[in-house]
Amino acid sequence: MPDWLALYYREPVELTHGEGRHVWDAEGRRYLDFFGGVLTTMTAHALPEVTKAVAGQAERILHTSTLYLDRHMVELAERIAALSGIPDARVFFTTSGTEANDAALLLATSHRRSNQILAMRNSYHGRSFSAIGVTGNASWSPTSLSPLQTLYVHGGVRSRGPYAHLSDGEFIVACVADLEDVLGQTHGGVAALIAEPVQGVGGFTAPPDGLYAAFREVLDRHGILWISDEVQTGWGRTGDHFWGWQAHAASGPPDLLTFAKGIGNGMSIGGVVARADVMNCLDANSISTFGGSPVTMAAGLANLTYLLEHDLQGNARRVGGLLIERLRAIAAGLPVVREVRGRGLMIGVELVGPDGAPSPDAASLALEHAREQGLLVGKGGREGNVLRLAPPMTLTVAEAEEGASMLEAALRRVQDATGGEARP
């Protein structure tokens, strides 16, 4: 394996099986899973409806490719197109979020005949050559080489940076002015803005509601497309909305929308939704060998049906809201926690040192202590100092309370280790 292939924990964990919101390691220890394989186990581990669909399809045929019709792929495309909000939508399936964003960039640049892309600072869009080229987080961008000319604008991070002291309204005005200034320095037409409504790897940071609606007014004047990267924010995880872009709904739907991760509940599904004129702009042949495979499409259909029939978006809103408030109450007594932020079951806990500076060491220590308590969480942020919590969306109130208690114990140990004193 490559040296750069990251593993969590000083002693890496081998996960062997899971059920519901729990997983077990090779030693038989059970963990409450608050990360879901990077937001991918969206509904539950070993969800019977999904495993039955996978097994049933695997018994019939495993693979065909997009050169042949597949009923599951057509049905899932129809449902996603209708849910996307994009008029006259077309759907192209891929195997990952990286590949979905890569396809969206190909479509946007081809449609606009330009390789100039606007992206957000602190963003992450995948590990392919083109996706790295629009990633604004240096920790995940190993090369400056790119087929794209990328221009980075402010707005993805609300509580840090030069505009952090402003009110929400002033923040939006300042970011729009920055966007206008950047566009004033471009030569020719920019193809698209790509943006995560909530930055995932960036530490679950988000702008005030309405920022992208304000951006959209500027983009429309210039004919620039908007790509909403919903790889982590889609399918109701934020609770308030089914898609992250809907927090900026005054702008209407994006021109392109990318998705992946949770829709497959562990199976490799990604894709891009676009207006027909954008999707159909390519004038060369293309297929996908593994995108839209019969097995993954059967899983996606079963998973999406379960999510909608059981109102998991509503559960994310209710249980996530309780979890956020519980964590904020915990953080009030712990100086090591700078901020608890998020929406629904997409929560970031930012850790700092005694001097108030971002502390990746504190986050790494919290990760270890949480595991010892029996809780798995993720880590992110530009400095690697943010704990990322994204449990399966079937999380119960009792499990949210259990996870919060385990995380509190871990954070108190971090507080003691960093030399600070907890507040009464």
DAMOJO-V82714 format. One record per pair of residues at least 4 apart in sequence whose C-alpha atoms are under 8 Angstrom apart, sorted by sequence separation. I is the first residue (numbers start at 0). J is the second residue. D is the distance in Angstrom with one decimal. If there is no record, write none. Layout:
BEGIN
[[I	J	D] [I	J	D]]
END
This chain:
BEGIN
[[0	4	6.9] [7	11	5.9] [8	12	7.4] [17	21	5.6] [18	22	6.3] [23	27	5.7] [24	28	5.5] [34	38	5.9] [35	39	5.6] [36	40	6.2] [40	44	6.4] [42	46	7.3] [45	49	7.5] [46	50	6.2] [47	51	5.8] [48	52	6.3] [49	53	6.2] [50	54	6.1] [51	55	5.9] [52	56	6.1] [53	57	6.0] [54	58	6.3] [55	59	6.9] [56	60	6.2] [57	61	5.1] [63	67	6.4] [65	69	7.9] [69	73	6.5] [70	74	6.2] [71	75	6.0] [72	76	6.0] [73	77	6.2] [74	78	6.4] [75	79	6.1] [76	80	5.9] [77	81	6.3] [78	82	6.2] [79	83	5.9] [80	84	7.3] [81	85	7.7] [94	98	6.7] [95	99	6.2] [96	100	6.1] [97	101	6.1] [98	102	6.1] [99	103	6.2] [100	104	6.1] [101	105	6.3] [102	106	6.2] [103	107	6.1] [104	108	6.0] [105	109	6.0] [106	110	5.9] [107	111	6.0] [108	112	5.4] [109	113	7.0] [118	122	7.4] [126	130	5.9] [127	131	5.9] [128	132	6.4] [129	133	6.9] [130	134	6.4] [136	140	6.4] [137	141	7.4] [156	160	7.4] [159	163	5.1] [165	169	5.6] [166	170	5.9] [167	171	6.3] [168	172	6.4] [169	173	6.1] [170	174	6.2] [171	175	6.1] [172	176	6.2] [173	177	6.2] [174	178	6.2] [175	179	6.2] [176	180	6.1] [177	181	6.2] [178	182	6.2] [179	183	6.1] [180	184	6.7] [181	185	6.8] [185	189	7.7] [195	199	7.7] [198	202	6.4] [199	203	4.9] [206	210	6.5] [209	213	6.3] [210	214	6.2] [211	215	5.8] [212	216	6.7] [213	217	7.1] [214	218	6.2] [215	219	5.9] [216	220	6.5] [217	221	6.8] [218	222	6.0] [219	223	6.0] [228	232	8.0] [229	233	4.9] [232	236	6.0] [233	237	7.8] [235	239	7.4] [236	240	7.9] [237	241	7.4] [241	245	7.4] [244	248	6.6] [247	251	7.7] [248	252	7.0] [258	262	8.0] [259	263	7.4] [260	264	7.0] [261	265	7.1] [263	267	6.2] [273	277	6.2] [274	278	6.1] [275	279	5.8] [276	280	6.1] [287	291	7.6] [288	292	8.0] [291	295	6.7] [292	296	6.0] [293	297	6.1] [294	298	6.3] [295	299	6.1] [296	300	6.1] [297	301	6.3] [298	302	6.0] [299	303	6.0] [300	304	6.1] [301	305	6.2] [302	306	6.1] [303	307	6.2] [304	308	6.0] [305	309	6.0] [306	310	6.0] [307	311	6.7] [310	314	6.5] [311	315	6.0] [312	316	6.3] [313	317	6.2] [314	318	5.8] [315	319	5.1] [316	320	5.8] [317	321	6.5] [318	322	6.2] [319	323	6.1] [320	324	6.3] [321	325	6.2] [322	326	6.1] [323	327	6.1] [324	328	6.2] [325	329	6.4] [326	330	6.1] [327	331	6.2] [328	332	7.5] [329	333	7.0] [330	334	7.3] [341	345	5.6] [342	346	6.4] [351	355	5.3] [352	356	5.6] [358	362	6.6] [359	363	6.2] [360	364	6.1] [361	365	6.1] [362	366	6.1] [363	367	6.4] [364	368	6.2] [365	369	5.9] [366	370	6.3] [367	371	6.4] [368	372	6.3] [369	373	6.3] [370	374	4.9] [379	383	4.8] [380	384	5.9] [390	394	6.6] [394	398	6.3] [395	399	6.2] [396	400	6.2] [397	401	6.2] [398	402	6.0] [399	403	6.1] [400	404	6.2] [401	405	6.3] [402	406	6.1] [403	407	6.0] [404	408	6.4] [405	409	6.4] [406	410	6.1] [407	411	6.1] [408	412	6.4] [409	413	6.4] [410	414	6.1] [411	415	6.3] [412	416	6.1] [413	417	6.1] [414	418	6.7] [415	419	6.2] [6	11	6.4] [7	12	7.7] [17	22	3.9] [23	28	5.4] [24	29	6.8] [35	40	4.7] [45	50	6.3] [56	61	7.0] [68	73	8.0] [80	85	7.1] [83	88	8.0] [93	98	6.1] [94	99	7.7] [108	113	5.1] [125	130	5.1] [126	131	5.6] [134	139	7.4] [135	140	7.6] [157	162	7.6] [158	163	4.9] [165	170	5.4] [198	203	5.0] [199	204	7.3] [218	223	4.9] [219	224	7.7] [232	237	6.4] [235	240	5.7] [236	241	7.2] [237	242	7.9] [240	245	6.0] [260	265	7.1] [263	268	5.5] [273	278	5.5] [291	296	5.9] [306	311	5.3] [307	312	7.9] [314	319	7.6] [315	320	7.7] [341	346	4.3] [351	356	5.3] [352	357	6.4] [369	374	5.1] [370	375	5.6] [378	383	6.4] [379	384	6.4] [380	385	5.3] [394	399	6.7] [414	419	5.8] [415	420	6.8] [16	22	5.7] [17	23	6.0] [23	29	4.5] [35	41	6.8] [93	99	5.9] [108	114	5.4] [124	130	5.4] [125	131	6.1] [134	140	6.4] [157	163	5.8] [158	164	7.8] [197	203	5.8] [198	204	5.2] [218	224	6.9] [235	241	3.8] [237	243	7.1] [240	246	6.9] [245	251	7.9] [262	268	6.9] [272	278	7.9] [306	312	7.7] [330	336	5.6] [340	346	5.7] [341	347	5.9] [351	357	4.4] [352	358	5.3] [369	375	6.5] [370	376	8.0] [378	384	7.1] [379	385	5.1] [414	420	6.8] [415	421	7.9] [15	22	7.6] [16	23	5.6] [22	29	5.8] [23	30	6.2] [81	88	7.8] [92	99	7.6] [108	115	7.6] [124	131	6.8] [163	170	7.4] [197	204	5.7] [198	205	6.2] [218	225	7.7] [234	241	5.2] [235	242	6.2] [239	246	8.0] [245	252	7.5] [260	267	7.3] [330	337	7.8] [339	346	7.2] [340	347	5.3] [350	357	6.3] [351	358	4.6] [369	376	7.5] [378	385	5.5] [379	386	6.4] [414	421	6.8] [14	22	6.8] [15	23	6.0] [16	24	7.3] [21	29	6.7] [22	30	5.4] [80	88	5.4] [123	131	7.7] [131	139	7.5] [132	140	7.6] [162	170	6.0] [197	205	4.7] [233	241	6.2] [234	242	6.2] [244	252	7.1] [259	267	7.8] [260	268	6.7] [330	338	7.6] [339	347	5.8] [340	348	6.6] [349	357	7.9] [350	358	5.9] [351	359	7.9] [378	386	4.5] [379	387	6.5] [14	23	5.7] [15	24	5.4] [21	30	5.5] [22	31	6.7] [80	89	6.5] [124	133	6.9] [125	134	7.6] [131	140	5.5] [196	205	6.5] [197	206	7.7] [233	242	4.7] [244	253	7.5] [259	268	5.5] [260	269	6.9] [330	339	7.4] [338	347	7.9] [339	348	4.6] [350	359	7.6] [352	361	7.2] [366	375	7.5] [377	386	5.6] [378	387	5.2] [14	24	4.2] [15	25	5.8] [21	31	4.7] [22	32	6.5] [80	90	6.6] [123	133	7.6] [124	134	5.7] [131	141	7.8] [196	206	7.7] [215	225	7.5] [232	242	6.4] [233	243	6.2] [259	269	3.8] [338	348	5.9] [339	349	6.5] [351	361	7.0] [366	376	6.6] [376	386	6.7] [377	387	4.6] [411	421	7.6] [13	24	5.3] [14	25	6.2] [20	31	6.1] [21	32	5.4] [79	90	7.6] [122	133	7.9] [123	134	4.7] [131	142	7.7] [132	143	7.1] [162	173	7.3] [232	243	5.4] [258	269	5.5] [259	270	6.3] [327	338	7.9] [337	348	7.7] [338	349	5.3] [350	361	6.4] [366	377	7.5] [376	387	6.1] [377	388	6.3] [12	24	6.5] [13	25	5.7] [20	32	5.7] [122	134	5.3] [123	135	6.3] [132	144	7.1] [257	269	7.5] [258	270	5.4] [327	339	5.9] [336	348	6.8] [337	349	5.5] [338	350	7.5] [350	362	6.2] [366	378	7.7] [376	388	5.7] [12	25	7.8] [20	33	7.9] [76	89	7.7] [121	134	7.4] [122	135	4.6] [123	136	6.3] [126	139	7.9] [132	145	5.1] [229	242	6.9] [257	270	5.7] [258	271	6.3] [326	339	6.9] [336	349	5.8] [337	350	5.6] [376	389	7.8] [76	90	5.7] [120	134	7.8] [121	135	4.6] [122	136	5.6] [131	145	7.8] [132	146	7.4] [133	147	7.8] [229	243	6.6] [257	271	4.4] [336	350	4.6] [337	351	6.2] [76	91	7.9] [118	133	6.0] [119	134	7.9] [120	135	4.6] [121	136	4.4] [132	147	6.5] [256	271	5.6] [257	272	6.3] [335	350	5.5] [336	351	6.3] [363	378	7.9] [117	133	7.9] [118	134	7.4] [119	135	6.3] [120	136	6.9] [121	137	7.9] [123	139	7.3] [129	145	6.2] [133	149	6.0] [135	151	7.2] [154	170	7.9] [255	271	6.9] [256	272	5.1] [323	339	7.2] [335	351	5.2] [362	378	7.2] [116	133	7.5] [118	135	7.2] [128	145	6.6] [129	146	6.4] [132	149	7.0] [154	171	7.6] [227	244	6.7] [255	272	5.5] [256	273	6.5] [323	340	7.4] [334	351	7.9] [335	352	6.1] [128	146	7.9] [129	147	7.1] [255	273	4.4] [323	341	7.5] [335	353	7.0] [337	355	7.7] [254	273	5.9] [255	274	7.0] [334	353	7.6] [154	174	5.7] [254	274	6.2] [366	386	7.7] [153	174	5.6] [269	290	7.7] [362	383	7.2] [363	384	7.8] [22	44	7.7] [152	174	7.5] [268	290	7.1] [320	342	7.4] [362	384	5.0] [20	43	5.8] [21	44	7.3] [268	291	7.4] [319	342	7.0] [320	343	5.9] [323	346	7.1] [359	382	6.2] [361	384	7.0] [362	385	6.3] [19	43	4.6] [20	44	6.3] [100	124	6.7] [153	177	6.9] [319	343	4.3] [320	344	8.0] [358	382	7.4] [359	383	5.0] [360	384	7.4] [362	386	6.4] [18	43	6.9] [19	44	4.8] [100	125	7.5] [104	129	7.9] [152	177	6.7] [153	178	7.6] [233	258	6.8] [318	343	7.4] [319	344	4.7] [357	382	6.6] [358	383	7.7] [359	384	4.1] [18	44	4.6] [19	45	6.7] [101	127	7.4] [152	178	6.1] [227	253	6.2] [316	342	7.6] [317	343	7.4] [318	344	7.6] [319	345	7.7] [335	361	7.9] [358	384	5.2] [359	385	7.7] [17	44	5.3] [18	45	5.3] [19	46	7.0] [97	124	6.4] [98	125	7.9] [226	253	6.1] [229	256	6.6] [230	257	6.2] [231	258	7.6] [234	261	7.5] [268	295	6.5] [316	343	4.6] [357	384	5.9] [17	45	6.4] [18	46	7.5] [96	124	7.7] [97	125	4.3] [101	129	6.2] [225	253	5.4] [226	254	6.2] [227	255	6.3] [228	256	6.0] [229	257	5.5] [230	258	4.3] [231	259	7.5] [233	261	7.9] [234	262	7.3] [267	295	6.6] [268	296	7.7] [315	343	4.9] [316	344	7.3] [374	402	6.6] [96	125	6.8] [97	126	6.2] [98	127	7.5] [101	130	6.0] [152	181	7.5] [224	253	7.8] [225	254	5.4] [226	255	4.7] [227	256	4.9] [228	257	5.1] [229	258	5.1] [230	259	4.9] [231	260	6.9] [266	295	5.8] [315	344	5.4] [97	127	6.4] [100	130	6.6] [224	254	5.9] [225	255	6.4] [226	256	5.6] [227	257	6.4] [228	258	6.8] [229	259	7.7] [230	260	6.2] [231	261	7.6] [116	147	6.9] [118	149	6.7] [120	151	5.6] [150	181	7.4] [192	223	7.2] [194	225	8.0] [196	227	7.0] [224	255	7.7] [226	257	7.4] [230	261	8.0] [268	299	7.6] [374	405	6.7] [114	146	7.5] [115	147	6.0] [116	148	6.2] [117	149	5.8] [118	150	6.2] [119	151	5.3] [120	152	6.0] [191	223	5.1] [192	224	6.3] [193	225	6.2] [194	226	6.5] [195	227	6.0] [196	228	7.2] [199	231	6.4] [263	295	6.8] [266	298	7.1] [373	405	7.4] [374	406	7.4] [97	130	6.6] [114	147	5.1] [115	148	4.7] [116	149	4.8] [117	150	4.9] [118	151	4.9] [119	152	5.2] [120	153	6.0] [122	155	7.5] [188	221	7.5] [190	223	5.5] [191	224	4.3] [192	225	5.0] [193	226	4.6] [194	227	5.4] [195	228	4.7] [196	229	7.3] [211	244	7.9] [263	296	8.0] [266	299	7.9] [351	384	7.2] [372	405	5.8] [114	148	6.0] [115	149	5.8] [116	150	6.2] [117	151	5.8] [118	152	6.4] [119	153	6.2] [120	154	7.5] [121	155	7.0] [189	223	6.1] [190	224	6.3] [191	225	5.5] [192	226	6.0] [193	227	6.0] [194	228	5.7] [195	229	6.4] [197	231	8.0] [216	250	7.6] [264	298	7.7] [350	384	5.5] [372	406	7.8] [115	150	7.5] [117	152	7.1] [119	154	6.9] [120	155	6.5] [121	156	7.4] [188	223	7.7] [191	226	6.8] [193	228	6.7] [197	232	6.5] [212	247	5.2] [215	250	6.1] [263	298	6.0] [264	299	7.5] [349	384	6.0] [350	385	6.0] [119	155	6.0] [120	156	7.9] [171	207	7.4] [178	214	7.6] [196	232	7.1] [211	247	5.8] [212	248	6.8] [263	299	4.8] [349	385	4.3] [350	386	7.8] [369	405	6.5] [372	408	7.8] [195	232	7.8] [209	246	6.7] [210	247	6.7] [212	249	5.7] [213	250	7.5] [262	299	5.6] [348	385	5.4] [349	386	6.4] [369	406	5.8] [372	409	7.2] [171	209	7.9] [175	213	6.9] [179	217	7.4] [208	246	5.4] [209	247	4.4] [212	250	4.3] [264	302	6.8] [347	385	6.1] [348	386	5.0] [171	210	5.6] [175	214	6.2] [208	247	5.6] [209	248	7.4] [211	250	7.2] [212	251	7.8] [230	269	8.0] [263	302	6.7] [347	386	5.6] [348	387	6.6] [369	408	7.8] [167	207	6.0] [209	249	7.2] [262	302	6.6] [347	387	4.8] [369	409	5.2] [262	303	6.5] [346	387	6.0] [347	388	6.2] [368	409	4.9] [155	197	7.6] [171	213	7.5] [175	217	7.9] [345	387	7.5] [346	388	5.1] [368	410	7.9] [155	198	6.9] [345	388	6.0] [346	389	6.5] [344	388	7.2] [345	389	4.9] [365	409	5.7] [368	412	7.5] [344	389	5.3] [365	410	6.0] [197	243	7.0] [344	390	6.5] [157	204	6.9] [196	243	5.1] [365	412	7.9] [156	204	5.4] [157	205	6.3] [195	243	7.9] [196	244	5.9] [344	392	6.9] [365	413	6.1] [155	204	6.6] [156	205	5.7] [157	206	5.3] [364	413	6.5] [155	205	5.4] [156	206	6.0] [157	207	7.2] [154	205	8.0] [155	206	5.3] [154	206	5.8] [361	413	6.4] [154	210	7.6] [361	417	7.5] [353	417	7.2] [136	201	7.1] [352	417	7.0] [353	418	7.6] [353	419	6.4] [241	312	6.9] [117	189	7.4] [122	194	7.4] [240	312	7.6] [115	188	7.4] [116	189	6.0] [117	190	8.0] [122	195	7.2] [239	312	7.6] [113	187	8.0] [115	189	4.9] [116	190	5.7] [117	191	6.1] [118	192	5.7] [119	193	7.4] [238	312	5.0] [239	313	7.9] [113	188	6.5] [114	189	7.3] [115	190	5.6] [116	191	5.3] [117	192	4.4] [118	193	5.3] [119	194	6.1] [123	198	7.3] [237	312	7.5] [238	313	6.0] [321	396	7.9] [325	400	7.9] [335	410	7.9] [113	189	6.3] [114	190	6.5] [115	191	7.4] [116	192	5.9] [117	193	6.3] [118	194	6.1] [122	198	6.1] [123	199	7.3] [235	311	7.1] [236	312	6.1] [238	314	7.4] [318	394	7.2] [111	188	7.6] [113	190	5.4] [116	193	7.4] [121	198	7.7] [122	199	7.9] [123	200	6.1] [235	312	4.4] [238	315	4.9] [239	316	6.2] [315	392	5.7] [318	395	6.8] [322	399	5.9] [326	403	6.5] [333	410	7.9] [111	189	7.7] [112	190	7.3] [122	200	7.5] [123	201	6.8] [234	312	7.4] [235	313	7.9] [237	315	6.8] [238	316	3.8] [314	392	6.8] [315	393	7.7] [318	396	5.8] [322	400	7.1] [325	403	7.0] [329	407	6.6] [333	411	7.3] [335	413	7.7] [111	190	5.2] [122	201	6.0] [236	315	6.0] [237	316	6.9] [238	317	7.6] [314	393	6.9] [315	394	7.9] [335	414	5.8] [110	190	7.9] [121	201	5.7] [235	315	7.4] [312	392	7.5] [314	394	7.8] [334	414	7.5] [238	319	7.6] [311	392	5.8] [318	399	7.1] [322	403	7.1] [326	407	7.9] [333	414	6.8] [108	190	5.4] [311	393	6.4] [107	190	5.9] [108	191	7.5] [107	191	6.3] [335	419	7.7] [334	419	7.3] [334	420	7.6] [333	420	7.7] [334	421	6.6] [333	421	5.0] [334	422	7.3] [332	421	5.6] [333	422	6.0] [332	422	4.3] [331	422	7.5] [332	423	6.2] [239	342	7.5] [124	228	7.5] [237	341	7.9] [238	342	6.5] [239	343	7.1] [237	342	4.8] [238	343	4.4] [236	342	8.0] [237	343	4.2] [238	344	7.2] [236	343	6.1] [237	344	6.1] [236	344	5.8] [237	345	6.1] [236	345	6.7] [111	223	8.0] [107	224	6.9] [103	226	7.3] [100	228	7.3] [96	230	5.8] [204	340	7.5] [205	341	8.0] [203	340	7.4] [204	341	7.3] [203	341	6.4] [203	345	7.0] [203	346	6.5] [204	347	7.7] [203	347	5.4] [202	347	6.0] [202	349	7.9] [103	255	6.9] [103	256	7.9] [103	257	7.2] [236	392	6.9] [100	257	6.2] [99	257	5.8] [83	242	7.9] [99	258	6.9] [99	259	7.6] [96	257	7.2] [96	258	6.2] [96	259	4.9] [95	259	5.8] [96	260	6.9] [94	259	7.9] [95	260	7.2] [85	252	5.7] [110	277	6.1] [84	252	5.9] [85	253	7.0] [103	271	6.4] [83	252	7.8] [85	254	7.0] [102	271	7.1] [85	255	7.9] [99	269	5.7] [107	277	7.1] [110	280	5.8] [98	269	7.3] [99	270	4.8] [100	271	7.4] [106	277	6.5] [109	280	7.0] [110	281	7.8] [95	267	6.1] [96	268	8.0] [98	270	7.7] [99	271	5.5] [106	278	6.4] [109	281	6.9] [83	256	7.7] [94	267	5.1] [95	268	5.7] [96	269	5.2] [94	268	4.7] [95	269	4.4] [96	270	7.1] [106	280	7.1] [93	268	6.1] [94	269	5.0] [95	270	7.4] [106	281	7.1] [92	268	7.1] [93	269	4.6] [94	270	7.5] [202	378	7.6] [92	269	5.7] [93	270	4.9] [202	379	4.9] [203	380	7.7] [92	270	4.1] [93	271	7.9] [200	378	8.0] [201	379	5.9] [202	380	3.9] [91	270	5.4] [92	271	6.6] [200	379	5.1] [201	380	4.2] [202	381	7.2] [90	270	6.9] [91	271	5.4] [199	379	7.8] [200	380	6.1] [201	381	5.7] [90	271	5.8] [91	272	6.6] [90	272	4.6] [89	272	5.6] [90	273	6.7] [202	385	5.6] [88	272	6.3] [89	273	5.5] [202	386	7.5] [203	387	7.2] [88	273	5.4] [89	274	6.2] [202	387	6.7] [88	274	4.7] [89	275	5.6] [85	272	7.8] [87	274	5.7] [88	275	5.7] [85	273	7.0] [86	274	6.4] [87	275	5.8] [83	272	7.5] [85	274	6.5] [89	278	6.5] [80	272	6.9] [38	231	6.6] [93	287	7.1] [92	287	7.9] [94	289	6.7] [93	289	7.3] [94	290	5.1] [93	290	4.1] [94	291	7.7] [92	290	5.1] [93	291	6.6] [92	291	5.3] [49	264	7.9] [41	260	7.9] [42	261	7.7] [72	291	5.8] [40	260	7.7] [41	261	4.6] [44	264	8.0] [66	286	6.8] [72	292	7.6] [39	260	4.4] [40	261	5.9] [41	262	7.2] [43	264	7.5] [65	286	5.9] [72	293	7.1] [75	296	6.9] [38	260	6.5] [39	261	4.3] [42	264	6.5] [64	286	7.8] [65	287	5.7] [71	293	6.5] [37	260	7.9] [38	261	6.3] [39	262	7.6] [40	263	7.8] [41	264	5.3] [64	287	6.3] [65	288	6.5] [39	263	7.4] [40	264	4.4] [64	288	4.7] [65	289	7.9] [69	293	6.6] [72	296	5.5] [75	299	7.3] [39	264	5.6] [40	265	5.4] [63	288	7.9] [64	289	6.0] [65	290	7.4] [71	296	5.5] [72	297	7.9] [75	300	5.8] [39	265	5.6] [64	290	7.3] [65	291	6.9] [71	297	5.7] [74	300	7.8] [62	289	7.8] [64	291	7.3] [65	292	7.8] [64	292	6.3] [36	265	7.9] [63	292	6.8] [71	300	7.2] [62	292	5.9] [63	293	7.2] [61	292	7.5] [62	293	6.2] [61	293	6.4] [62	294	7.5] [60	293	7.4] [61	294	6.1] [60	294	8.0] [56	293	6.9] [57	294	6.2] [56	294	5.6] [53	294	5.6] [56	297	6.9] [52	294	7.9] [53	295	7.3] [138	381	6.7] [53	297	6.3] [137	381	7.4] [138	382	7.8] [52	297	5.8] [53	298	5.6] [136	381	6.1] [52	298	5.7] [49	297	8.0] [50	298	7.5] [49	298	5.3] [52	301	6.6] [49	299	7.8] [49	301	5.5] [48	301	6.1] [49	302	5.9] [48	302	7.2] [48	305	7.5] [42	302	7.4] [121	381	6.5] [42	306	7.0] [42	311	7.9] [30	370	7.7] [37	377	7.3] [33	374	6.9] [34	375	6.4] [31	373	6.2] [32	374	6.2] [33	375	5.5] [34	376	5.0] [30	373	4.6] [31	374	4.9] [32	375	5.1] [33	376	5.1] [34	377	5.7] [29	373	6.7] [30	374	5.3] [31	375	6.3] [32	376	7.0] [33	377	7.7] [30	375	6.5] [43	391	5.5] [41	390	7.5] [42	391	5.0] [43	392	7.4] [41	391	4.7] [42	392	5.2] [43	393	6.6] [38	389	5.8] [40	391	6.0] [41	392	5.8] [42	393	5.7] [37	389	7.7] [38	390	7.3] [34	387	7.2] [38	391	7.6] [34	388	5.6] [35	389	6.6] [33	388	5.4] [34	389	4.8] [35	390	5.7] [33	389	5.3] [34	390	5.2] [35	391	6.1] [33	390	4.0] [34	391	7.7] [8	366	7.4] [9	367	7.8] [32	390	6.2] [33	391	7.2] [8	367	6.2] [32	391	7.8] [31	398	8.0] [33	402	7.7] [20	390	7.3] [20	391	6.3] [31	402	7.0] [20	393	7.7] [19	393	8.0] [20	394	6.7]]
END
